[in-house]
Amino acid sequence: MARRPRRKAEETRADILSMAEMLFRERGYVAVSIADIATALGMSPANVFKHFHSKTALVDAIAEIHLGAMADRFGSVDGEMLPKERLQRFVLRLLDSHLQDIKDNPYIFEMVLTTIEAKFEAGNRYRERIEQRLQQIIQDGVASGAYRCADPHRAAITVADVLACVLHPVLIARDDKETLVHKAHDIVCFVDTALQNSAC
């Protein structure tokens, strides 16, 4: 009997990620063990651990994929718009994306919350993407003369903190969409005014 050819490590890793995400979606990540994933794939738990040294590492890898896709969804914002309009559109797109995930993928969203709250690498990288996008909007505002800001990087970190109540997944799960949209509008107006009138 011919031996089955060995699979590449990347293929096995991709299979583990795919199966883990499927089981997490069905049962919630807390209810799924490494042994459950291994059994569903017809392999030993040791083989799963060879690719992911812990369940935490596996969760972080899935969250990275999910958060990367979410970051892609908020896409570019038209550079021809006024800075305030760009901020508004960016924040509302991101808010809408998070709310959609709460509705469509509750177990995956729960897992993403954990990576953010525990400051896993995936959560940290997602925060960095948000800050980079905010920094670009602020820099463009400075270049156009709309904003006075000596340190756009620092300002972007502060703006991300201020926007947390309408962007942070833990916090937005507590409010209805209408309330969150009103809050987002008010905060963007406040931030826009601050950036126009402060050398920050």
N, C-alpha and C positions, 0 to 999 in steps of 0.2 A: 504494500500500500504506500503510495507516494505521500510524503510529508507535505502538509500545507505550508506554503511559503510564509515566512515571517513578515508580519506587517511592520511598516515604518512606525517609529515612536510617535510622529506627528499625527498619523491616522488613528492610533490607539487613543492618544490624548483627545483628539477631536470626538471620537466615539464616547469617551467617558464624559466629556463636557455635555454632549448632546443628550445622553441618557440621563445624566444628573439633572439637567434643566427640565427634561420631560417629567421626571419623578417629582422634582421640586414644584413644578406647576400643578401636578395632580394632588400632591399630599401636603405641600409646604415643606420647606427645607429642614425644619426642626424634626419632622417625623421621618425623614429619610436618612439612613445610615450609609456609610461607605460599603458595608456588607450588602445592603439592598441594591446599590448601584452595581456592585461586582456581580451579584447573582443575576440581575437583569441582563448583563452583558455576557454571562457565561464565563467569567474569569474569577480569579481569586482576589480577595481584598488586598493582598500583598501587591498584586499587579497595579491596582488603582493607586496604592500608596507610592509605588515606584514613580508615578507621573505627578501625583499631588501628595505632598508629604503630610497633609492633614485635610480635614473637611473644610477648615477655614480657608486654606489655599484654594480649594476647589470652588468654594463660594465666591472668593475674591476674583477668580478667573472668569466665572460666569457673570458676575456683576460688572467686570471690566468690559465684557462684550456688550452687555445690555446698556451700560452707561455710555459707551462709545457710540452705539446706535442712537441713543437719546441725544447726544451732543450733535450728531450729524443732522438730526431732525430739526434742531433750531437753526441750522444753516446760516448763510450769510444774510446780512441785513443791508438793504440798499444804501450805498454810500452817498447818494444824492439827497437823502432825507436830512432834515435838521437833526442835530444830536438828540434832542428830547424825543423826537418821533422814533429814532433808531433805538433808544433805550426802551421806550414804551413797547415797541414791536418785539424786541428781544425778550423782555420780561414776560410779556403775555404769551409768546410762543412757548417759552420754557414752562410757564405755569400750566398752560393747556396740555403740554406733553406729559407733565407729572400727573395731572388729574386723570388723563386718559389711561395712564398706567395703573393708577389706583383702581380704576374701574375694570380694565381688561385683564390685568395680570396681577391680582392681589398677592399671590404667594411670591412671585418674583419681586414685586414691589417691597414686600416684607423683607426679603433677602437683601435687597438694595439698601433699605433703611439700616439694616444691621451693619453693612459695610461702611456706611457713612457715619453712623453713631460710634462705631468702634474704631473709626479712622483707619480702615484698611486702605491699601494702596489704591484700589479702584475708586473709592470715595474721595481720596485726596487728589487723584488725577482729574476727577470730574470737577471738583472745586477749582482746580487750576485752569481748566478749560473755560469755566464761567468767568473767572477773573481775567483771563487773556482776552475774551470777547469784550468785556466791559472796558478793559484798558484800551483796546483798539478804538472803541466808540469815543472814549474820553480824549485820546490822542488826536483823533480826527476833529473833535470839537475844538481842541486847542489850536490845531493847524488852521481851522476856518475862522478863528477869532471869537467863536461863541463861548468858549470856556477859558477861564484863567486857572491853570493848574500846573504847578512846578514839578509835581511827581505823580504822573498818571498811574504808575504801578501801585503806589501806596493808596491813591484815591480809589482804584479799582477794588482793592482788598476791603476798604471801608464801605464802598457802595455794595459789595457782595454781602457784607455783614448786615447792612441796613435792609437789604432786600430779602434777608433770610426768612422773614415771616410770610413771604409770598412765594419763595423758591425752595426753601428747605422742605424735603419730603415729610419729615416728622411733623412740622408745623402746619403744612397745608392740609393734612389729612383731617384736621380739626374743624375746618371752616367750609362753608358752601362756596360754590364758584362765584356767585354774584358778589359776595362779601370780599373774596380774594381779589377779584378784578378791580373793585373800588379801592381797596388798599393799595394795589399795584399802581393805579393811576395817581393816587395821592403821594405815594412814596417817590415815584418818578418825578413828579412836579417839584417835590422838596429837594431831591438830589440835583435836578436840573438847575434850580435856582441857586443852590449852594455852589455848584461848579461854575456858574456864571459870575458869582460875586466873591469868590474866595480864591486866594492864591494857592491853597492846599498843597 
